[in-house]
Amino acid sequence: MMKKIVIVFGLIAGLIVSALMLFSIANCYNSADFESSMFLGYASMLLAFSFIYVAVKNYRDKYNDGIVSFGKAFRIGLYISLIASTFYVIVWLIDYYVFVPDFMDKYTTHVLLEAKKAGASPSAMALKVKEMDDYKEMYKNPFFVVLLTYTEILPIGLIVSLICALIIKRKAKLS
């Protein structure tokens, strides 16, 4: 039963975070509003990963006689996070390579413009240009795109899994 719960809730979380990511990318790609799109992106991750709580509570209360250990609760959250994150990474790869292949150019322009507006010194601008050139170079390799995308979402899923496991764990009562 745990396997079914993990798959169902992992896919639900993956669909939510991916759909909102596509909306967010389309919004920032067309309007260059990267800040609100980033906020929406991380908010959608929290919304999607809130299903970890629902899944663990569902498992505990409906299928495990009201008992779940911290380890089991965390594992359920971990697996849901991995499924949702993988779904997110795959959708981003398709979106990036098929629909927005110049995303890094637009993002680099945005970051450098923001640094300039903030009054970055010429040496700070040179460092920022180098940093963004390095990211653009990494983005030429799909392996690094996958790694960078996982580092964007998976830590949030792990933190939510940890918090949910701490909240929901319940030991058997001693008779």
Sequence and secondary structure as in RCSB ss.txt:
>XXXX:A:sequence
MMKKIVIVFGLIAGLIVSALMLFSIANCYNSADFESSMFLGYASMLLAFSFIYVAVKNYRDKYNDGIVSFGKAFR
IGLYISLIASTFYVIVWLIDYYVFVPDFMDKYTTHVLLEAKKAGASPSAMALKVKEMDDYKEMYKNPFFVVLLTY
TEILPIGLIVSLICALIIKRKAKLS
>XXXX:A:secstr
 HHHHHHHHHHHHHHHHHHHHHHHHHHHHHH  HHHHHHHHHHHHHHHHHHHHHHHHHIIIIISTT B HHHHHH
HHHHHHHHHHHHHHHHHHHIIIII TTHHHHHHHHHHHHHHHTT  HHHHHHHHHHHHHHHHHTTSHHHHHHHHH
HHHHHHHHHHHHHHHHHH B     
